[in-house]
């Protein structure tokens, strides 16, 4: 069964549905019994939705865009 460390480590993959069925079920079980991790999941989910909605309303400047990509270690091909 997943513990708090496992759950937090896999939280974004869980939210994005990138986990295999076995690990997803383990995290589901942990979330059912751990209010702290439930709260973290709710916060991250709400944050993700808020960022998505706000980015549609207001374009992101190139400097901020690059800082975000750097934080997530994402390299995009030259356009």
N, C-alpha and C positions, 0 to 999 in steps of 0.2 A: 504494500500500500504506500502511496506517495505521502511524504511528510511536507511540512511548510516549506523547507528549502527546495525540495523537488518541484512543488507547486509554483512557487515564485519564479524559479529558474525557467519553467516551461510556460509561464503565464501568457506571453505574447503568442507563442505557437498554439496554445490552447484557444485563445481568442480568435486567431486566424484560421483555426481548424486544420493545422498542419501536423497534428499528432496522430500516431497510429491508434487504432481502436483500444488496444490494451492500456496504453499510457493514458489516453483520454478517460477511460473508465476509472483508473486509479485516482486521477485528479478529481474526477466527479465525486468519488467516494470521500476524498479528503475534504472537498469543498462543502459537502453535506454536514460535516461534523466540526468544521473549523470556522468560527465567525471572523477571525482575523483575516484569513485568506479570502473568505467571501467578500469582506469589505474591500480588500485590495483588488479583487477581481472587478467588483462593481465600480471602483474608482477608475481603474485602467480602461474599462469598457466605456464609461462615460467620457473620459478624456479622449479616447479614440474617436468617438462619435462627434464630440465638440470640435476637435481639430478638423475632422472631415467636413463638417458643416461650415465652419468658419473659413476654411480654405476655398470653398465654393463662393463665398460671399466677397472675399477680399483676396486679391492675388498676393502671392508670397514673393517678396523681393529676392533677387539673385543671391545676395549675401546670406540671408536667412536660409534660403534653399540649400546653399552649399554647406552651411554649418550643420543643418539637419542631416544631410547626406553623410557628412563626416562623422557625426555622432553614431550613425547606424552603419558606418563603414561600407557605404554603397558607392560603387563606381558606375556611372552611367556612360554609355558610349557618346562620343562627340556628335553633336547634332549638326 
